[in-house]
Amino acid sequence: MREPKTLEEAIRKIEKLEKENADLRVELEYFKKRKASGRQRHNAKWTAIYNDVVLGLEDGMTLAEIAERNAISERSVYRYKAYYEAQKKEGK
């Protein structure tokens, strides 16, 4: 990029760079809002396991039993349980 020699050239260059900057900000917002690839949060498998976890919790099963029955980790059961309790709190 060559350096502007006159004030008018500098002003045109600044305007061009400001427009480019605005375009890049719009593009950045698009990428910030875009969903990451991978498993969708509530796909069919997630929903099936969640429903079984809820049934297990309501039946008084331990978290270890629920994890074993669904072939998931106990940590995953804790996440499902936290989601279930948040939904109960909201009244859903």
Secondary structure, DSSP 4 states (H G I P E B T S, - for coil): -PPP-SHHHHHHHHHHHHHHHHHHHHHHHHHHHSPPSS--TT-HHHHHHHHHHHHHHHHT--HHHHHHHHT--HHHHHHHHHHHHHHHHHT-
